[in-house]
Amino acid sequence: MADTAAQTYATHRRYVPLYHFVAPILFLANLVYATVQLIGAFSIGRVIHVLTAMALLILYWYARAFATGVQDRVIRLEERLRMRELLPAESQGRIPEFSTGQLVALRFAADAELPQLARRVLDERIDDPEAIKKLIVAWRPDHCRV
């Protein structure tokens, strides 16, 4: 079920404790254990254990990277469509100038605030997503984050 609590810059990040904190520690502990075992007594089985532990860490990293990459692509499309609806006609030609990072940050701006903030981001060349998020006054929550 989606979280319906109010969202702000301070509370917009989503952490899943088992994924973000427990899993990496377990994967890293497995790699350390496998490495110690390999150093203690070399064998092909222990080399395979170290390689498997490394593969698990790589898989853990890319599972998150691929999911957020897809999410960013969807947000980019969604925000470009939203901007076509909300920006004045004279500003719509500038939509392609936004980077993915800028669009990801601007998704939190409420509809009424978006046209002015979008113009400011482009005119002042604000590229840092965190800086953009901090400029938002009327926060539009995103409870569908990965």
C-alpha positions, 0 to 999 in steps of 0.5 A: 500500500502506498504511503500517504504521509506528507512528503518534504525534502527531508522525508522524500527518500525511501529506504527499505531496511532489509535491502539498503542496510541488512543485505549489503552487510550480509553480502560483504560478510560473505565475501570477507569470510570466503576471502579469509577461508581462501587465504587460510587454505587455497582450493578451487572450491574456495576460489569459486566461493570468493567469485560467487560472493563477488558476483552477489555483490555485483548483482546487488549493486546492479539490481538497484542501478537498473531499477533506478535507471528505468524509474528515471526514464519513466520520470523523464517521460512523465515530466516532459508530458506534464510540462507540455500541459503546464508550461506556457506555449513560449516555454514548451520549446525549452523542454528538451533542454532539461537533463534527466536529473533536473526532471527527476528533481522537478517531479516534486514541484507542485503543478502551480509552482512548476512553470516558474521553477522550470524557467529558473532551473534553465535560466540559472543553469541549476544542474544539481538535483538536490539544489533543485529539490531545495528550491521547491516550496509546494512539495508534490509527493511521490509515493511510487519510488523504487 
